[in-house]
Amino acid sequence: PKPKKRGGNHQRGAGGQPRNVQPFSDEDASIETMSHCSGFSDPASFTEDGPEVDEEATQEDLEYKLKGFIDLTLDKSAKTRQAALESLKSAFSSKILYEFIMERRMTLTDSIERCIKKGKSDEQCAAAGLACLLCVQMGSGIESEEIFKTLGPVLKKIVCDGTASIQARQACATCLGICCFIVTDDITELYSTMECLENVFTKAYQRDRDTNGVSSTHNTVLHVSALLAWTLLLTICPMNEVKKKIEMHLHKLPSLLSCDDLNMRIAAGETLALLFELARETDADFFYEDMDLLTEKLRALATDGNKHRAKVDKRKQRSVFRDVLRAVEERDFPTEMVKFGPERMYIDCWVKKQTYEMFKEILGSGMQYHLQSNDFLRNVFELGPPVMLDAATLKTMKISRFERHLYNSAAFKARTKARSKCRDKRADVGEFF
């Protein structure tokens, strides 16, 4: 018999047809090209110590790659489109690309609309995330309003479509809330968007309550996203509308504190804290009738010790509800500090906290970079114009690699020595207590 040839068919599929190993059908796009986006997640990667690079050439190279990704959002392959959307998301979340996007905003809008309308679940989620970042990059203005006029009806349709996947509806609900928060000056559009989100999360109130608790369903993640997006929009509503919403929802939200899902309990608790904060801003003598029952529920969640719940979940729940209980009972908020570059931002109220958390969910690791450089976000958090630092100042602020190495080595030795001492059976146990 003839000896078998090694590697003869390693690139052929069934029927002798050649197997397509390239992720994209476009000849100019390859795996190597896609891998360049891995550096986008860390803006510091562009400024590491090393030889000086030509910034203009680097920017041109980046824009060339991004043009290729924009073209690939129209590819026939769903995987190719999704990969291109994810690459654009990585770039938009970690770089300010206002001028580049301004020239191509209509092309990007059309691509996003097409992917949301005709794509499957994962592609719709990626497209909705890109739509959020597109509006974050553009900020509030006429151009952003045009984008939202195109994408708003599409997003609302997916959010309200019971046949669409839960993940796609969830992503579109978040996108709808953030984009509306950024661009909407029309009060009727704001109310219309809030009503769309209300129609989703209020279904959590209507669940069958045969038991004392609220039963969990696969729609819970959608209800959580819709509730948080609605809460974000409530922070920019006129006070008369805020009063109406408080009267409508304040006595219903406590029922969600009994939900089986941890994220729903936390979302309901934080929304309650925010509603109480807004209510007391509008009326210093605000009085809630069922205060005793509500504080009892919140205190139970803040000290929950149920064994059937994971330890991590219990710690997270107790931490959140201790703050919520303080907000409802004592009108107090534990101030948090966020560091970004040489600046500091203090989060001192629930409105600011909810806004920060929503944008952090979208921007991820790029949040600090955008707080430093994005004019829109700096206006939202009242940070003023971006702080301009020259190269010399940045160099003095930056620790060299050698100094970092020395510091890490010293810390490692001290840590090892301390651990060895604790593990030594001959050590006097009494001195550690």
C-alpha positions in Angstrom: 0.0 0.0 0.0 1.1 3.6 -0.6 2.4 5.4 2.4 0.1 8.1 3.8 1.3 11.6 2.9 1.8 13.7 6.0 0.0 17.0 6.1 -1.6 16.3 2.7 -5.1 17.4 3.7 -4.5 19.6 6.7 -6.0 22.6 4.9 -8.9 20.8 3.2 -12.4 20.3 4.6 -15.1 17.9 3.8 -15.4 17.0 0.1 -11.8 18.2 -0.6 -12.8 21.9 -0.4 -10.2 24.3 0.9 -10.9 25.4 4.5 -11.2 29.1 5.1 -8.8 29.9 7.9 -8.9 33.7 7.6 -11.3 35.5 9.9 -12.2 38.0 7.3 -13.1 37.7 3.7 -11.4 41.0 2.9 -7.8 40.5 1.7 -6.6 43.6 3.5 -7.9 42.5 6.9 -6.1 39.8 8.8 -5.6 38.4 12.3 -2.4 40.5 12.6 -4.4 43.7 11.8 -7.0 42.8 14.4 -4.4 42.2 17.1 -3.3 45.8 17.1 -6.5 46.7 19.0 -5.3 44.9 22.1 -3.2 47.9 23.1 -6.3 50.2 23.0 -7.5 49.0 26.3 -4.6 50.6 28.1 -3.9 54.2 27.1 -0.6 54.1 29.1 0.8 51.6 26.6 1.3 54.5 24.2 3.4 56.4 26.6 5.7 53.7 28.1 9.4 54.5 28.5 11.3 53.9 25.3 12.5 55.5 22.1 10.5 58.5 20.8 8.0 57.7 18.1 6.5 59.8 15.4 3.0 60.7 16.8 1.7 61.8 13.5 2.7 58.6 11.8 1.2 56.6 14.7 -2.1 58.5 14.4 -2.2 57.9 10.6 -1.5 54.2 11.2 -4.3 54.0 13.7 -6.8 55.8 11.4 -5.9 53.5 8.6 -6.7 50.5 10.7 -10.0 52.0 11.9 -11.0 52.7 8.3 -10.5 49.1 7.6 -12.7 48.1 10.6 -15.5 50.5 9.5 -15.5 48.8 6.0 -15.6 45.4 7.6 -18.8 46.3 9.5 -20.6 45.8 6.1 -19.0 42.4 5.4 -21.2 39.4 4.6 -19.7 37.3 7.4 -21.4 37.9 10.8 -18.2 37.0 12.7 -16.3 39.5 10.6 -18.8 42.3 11.3 -18.9 41.5 15.0 -15.0 41.4 15.3 -14.9 44.8 13.5 -17.5 46.3 15.9 -15.6 45.0 18.9 -12.3 46.5 17.6 -14.0 49.9 17.0 -15.4 49.7 20.5 -11.9 49.1 22.0 -10.5 52.1 20.1 -13.4 54.5 20.9 -13.3 53.6 24.6 -9.5 54.3 25.0 -8.8 57.2 22.5 -10.4 60.5 21.7 -11.1 60.4 18.0 -13.5 63.3 17.6 -12.2 64.6 14.2 -11.9 61.1 12.7 -15.4 60.2 13.8 -16.9 63.6 12.7 -15.9 62.9 9.1 -17.4 59.4 9.2 -20.3 59.7 11.6 -23.0 59.0 9.0 -21.2 55.9 7.7 -20.8 54.6 11.3 -24.4 55.3 12.1 -25.6 53.4 9.0 -23.4 50.5 9.8 -24.7 50.4 13.4 -28.3 50.6 12.3 -27.8 47.8 9.8 -26.1 45.5 12.4 -28.8 46.1 15.0 -31.6 45.5 12.5 -30.3 42.5 10.7 -27.7 41.0 13.1 -28.0 38.2 15.6 -27.8 38.6 19.4 -24.0 39.1 19.8 -23.7 41.4 16.8 -26.6 43.5 18.1 -25.0 43.8 21.5 -21.7 44.9 19.9 -23.5 47.5 17.7 -25.4 48.9 20.6 -22.2 49.3 22.6 -20.5 51.0 19.7 -23.5 53.4 19.4 -23.0 54.4 23.1 -19.3 55.1 22.5 -20.1 57.0 19.3 -22.3 59.4 21.3 -19.8 59.7 24.1 -17.1 60.7 21.6 -19.3 63.2 19.8 -20.8 64.7 23.0 -23.9 66.8 23.1 -24.5 68.7 19.8 -26.4 68.7 16.5 -24.4 65.9 15.1 -25.2 63.6 18.1 -28.9 64.5 17.8 -28.9 63.4 14.2 -27.3 60.1 15.2 -29.9 59.6 17.9 -32.8 60.4 15.6 -31.6 57.6 13.3 -30.8 55.0 16.0 -33.4 55.9 18.7 -36.4 54.3 17.0 -34.4 51.2 16.1 -33.2 50.8 19.7 -36.8 51.3 21.1 -38.1 48.7 18.7 -35.6 46.1 19.9 -36.1 46.9 23.6 -39.9 46.4 23.2 -39.6 43.3 20.9 -40.5 40.2 22.9 -39.1 37.9 20.2 -35.6 39.5 20.3 -32.9 38.0 22.5 -32.7 39.1 26.1 -29.0 40.1 25.7 -29.8 42.3 22.7 -32.7 44.0 24.5 -30.6 44.5 27.5 -27.8 46.2 25.5 -30.2 48.3 23.6 -31.9 49.5 26.8 -28.6 50.6 28.2 -27.7 52.3 24.9 -31.0 54.0 24.7 -30.6 55.5 28.2 -27.1 56.7 27.7 -27.6 58.1 24.2 -30.7 60.0 25.3 -28.9 61.3 28.4 -26.1 62.7 26.1 -28.0 64.2 23.2 -31.6 65.0 24.1 -32.6 68.6 24.5 -36.2 67.8 23.4 -38.2 67.2 26.6 -40.8 65.2 24.7 -38.2 62.8 23.4 -36.8 62.4 27.0 -40.3 61.5 28.3 -40.9 59.1 25.4 -37.7 57.3 26.1 -38.4 57.0 29.8 -41.9 55.6 29.1 -40.3 53.0 26.8 -38.0 51.9 29.6 -40.8 52.0 32.2 -42.9 49.6 30.1 -40.0 47.1 30.5 -39.0 47.3 34.1 -42.5 47.8 35.6 -43.2 44.2 34.5 -41.1 43.2 37.4 -43.8 44.7 39.7 -46.5 42.5 38.1 -44.9 39.1 38.7 -47.0 36.4 40.3 -46.4 36.5 44.1 -47.6 33.2 45.4 -44.8 33.3 47.9 -43.5 36.1 50.0 -40.7 36.9 47.6 -40.6 37.9 44.0 -39.9 35.0 41.7 -36.9 35.3 39.4 -37.2 35.0 35.7 -34.8 35.0 32.7 -36.0 38.6 32.0 -34.5 39.9 35.2 -31.3 41.1 33.5 -33.4 43.1 31.1 -35.4 44.7 33.9 -32.2 45.7 35.7 -30.7 47.4 32.7 -34.0 49.2 31.9 -34.4 50.3 35.5 -30.8 51.7 35.7 -31.2 53.5 32.3 -34.5 55.0 33.4 -32.8 56.2 36.7 -30.1 57.9 34.7 -32.6 59.8 32.7 -34.6 60.7 35.8 -31.5 62.7 37.0 -31.9 65.2 34.2 -35.7 65.6 34.4 -37.4 68.8 35.5 -38.5 68.8 39.2 -42.2 68.6 38.5 -41.6 65.4 36.4 -39.4 64.0 39.1 -42.2 64.5 41.7 -44.6 62.6 39.4 -42.2 59.7 39.0 -41.5 59.5 42.7 -45.2 59.3 43.5 -45.6 56.6 40.8 -42.7 54.3 41.7 -41.6 54.9 45.3 -44.2 52.7 46.9 -43.7 49.9 44.2 -39.9 49.7 44.2 -39.5 48.1 47.7 -41.2 44.9 46.3 -38.1 44.3 44.2 -35.9 44.1 47.3 -37.3 40.6 47.7 -36.2 39.4 44.3 -34.0 36.3 44.1 -31.5 38.1 41.8 -28.7 40.0 43.6 -28.3 42.6 40.8 -32.1 43.4 40.9 -32.0 43.8 44.7 -29.0 46.2 44.4 -30.5 48.1 41.5 -33.8 48.6 43.4 -31.9 49.7 46.6 -29.7 52.2 44.8 -32.7 53.6 42.9 -34.6 54.0 46.1 -31.7 55.9 47.7 -31.6 58.2 44.6 -35.4 58.8 44.7 -35.2 59.7 48.4 -32.3 62.1 47.6 -34.2 63.8 44.8 -37.4 63.9 46.8 -35.7 65.7 49.7 -34.1 68.2 47.3 -37.6 69.1 46.0 -39.1 69.1 49.5 -37.0 69.3 52.6 -40.0 68.0 54.7 -40.6 65.0 52.5 -42.4 62.2 54.4 -42.7 58.6 53.4 -45.5 56.7 55.0 -44.1 53.2 55.1 -40.6 54.3 56.4 -40.5 51.8 59.2 -41.3 48.8 57.0 -38.8 50.0 54.3 -35.9 50.5 56.8 -36.7 47.1 58.3 -36.2 45.5 54.8 -33.1 47.5 54.1 -31.6 46.6 57.5 -32.3 42.9 56.9 -30.4 43.1 53.6 -27.6 45.1 55.2 -27.1 42.3 57.7 -28.1 39.3 55.6 -26.5 36.1 56.7 -28.4 33.5 54.7 -26.3 30.4 54.2 -27.8 29.6 50.8 -26.2 32.7 49.3 -22.6 32.9 48.2 -20.2 34.7 50.5 -19.1 37.2 47.7 -22.8 38.0 47.0 -23.5 38.6 50.7 -20.5 40.9 51.1 -21.5 42.9 48.1 -25.1 43.1 49.2 -24.3 44.1 52.8 -21.9 46.8 51.6 -24.4 48.4 49.2 -27.4 48.2 51.6 -25.5 49.7 54.5 -25.0 52.8 52.3 -28.6 52.7 51.1 -29.9 52.5 54.7 -27.8 55.5 55.7 -29.2 57.4 52.8 -32.8 56.7 53.6 -32.5 57.0 57.4 -29.8 59.6 58.0 -29.7 61.4 54.6 -26.0 60.6 54.5 -23.7 59.5 51.6 -20.2 58.0 52.0 -18.0 60.2 49.8 -15.9 58.3 47.3 -12.8 59.6 45.5 -11.8 58.7 41.9 -8.2 59.3 40.8 -7.3 59.9 37.2 -3.9 61.3 36.2 -3.0 64.2 38.4 -6.7 65.0 39.2 -9.2 63.8 41.8 -13.0 63.7 41.6 -15.2 63.3 44.6 -18.5 61.4 44.3 -20.7 62.9 47.0 -24.3 62.1 46.1 -26.3 59.2 44.6 -27.0 61.1 41.4 -23.3 61.5 40.7 -22.7 57.9 41.7 -25.3 56.4 39.4 -24.1 58.6 36.5 -20.5 57.6 37.0 -21.4 53.8 37.3 -23.4 53.9 34.0 -20.6 55.5 32.0 -18.0 53.3 33.6 -20.0 50.3 32.4 -19.7 51.5 28.9 -16.1 52.8 28.9 -14.6 50.2 31.1 -10.8 50.7 31.6 -11.0 53.8 29.4 -13.1 55.7 31.9 -10.1 57.4 33.5 -8.7 58.5 30.1 -12.1 60.0 29.1 -12.4 61.8 32.5 -9.1 63.4 31.7 -9.7 64.3 28.0 -13.4 64.1 27.1 -15.0 67.6 27.2 -18.5 66.1 27.5 -17.8 63.9 30.5 -15.9 66.7 32.2 -18.9 68.9 31.8 -21.2 66.2 33.2 -19.0 65.9 36.3 -18.2 69.6 36.5 -14.5 69.1 36.1 -13.8 72.1 33.9 -11.7 72.1 30.8 -9.0 69.4 30.4 -5.8 70.0 32.3 -3.0 70.5 29.8 0.4 69.2 31.0 3.6 69.6 29.0 6.0 66.8 28.4 8.4 67.9 31.1 5.7 67.9 33.8 4.5 64.5 32.7 8.1 63.2 32.8 8.6 64.4 36.4 5.3 62.8 37.5 6.2 59.5 35.9 8.2 56.8 37.7 10.9 55.2 35.6 10.9 51.5 35.0 14.1 51.1 37.1 12.6 52.8 40.1 9.4 50.7 39.8 11.6 47.6 39.6 13.4 48.6 42.8 10.2 49.4 44.6 8.5 46.1 43.6 11.7 44.1 44.6 11.8 45.8 48.1 8.0 45.2 48.6 8.4 41.5 47.5 11.3 40.9 49.9 9.4 42.6 52.8 6.3 40.6 52.1 8.2 37.3 51.8 10.0 38.0 55.1 6.7 38.8 56.9 5.0 35.6 55.6 8.0 33.5 56.5 7.9 34.8 60.0 4.2 34.0 60.4 4.7 30.5 59.0 7.6 29.8 61.4 6.4 27.3 64.0 9.0 28.6 66.5 7.8 32.2 66.3 6.0 33.5 69.4 2.3 33.4 68.4 1.3 36.0 71.0 3.1 38.8 69.3 0.8 38.7 66.3 -2.3 39.4 68.3 
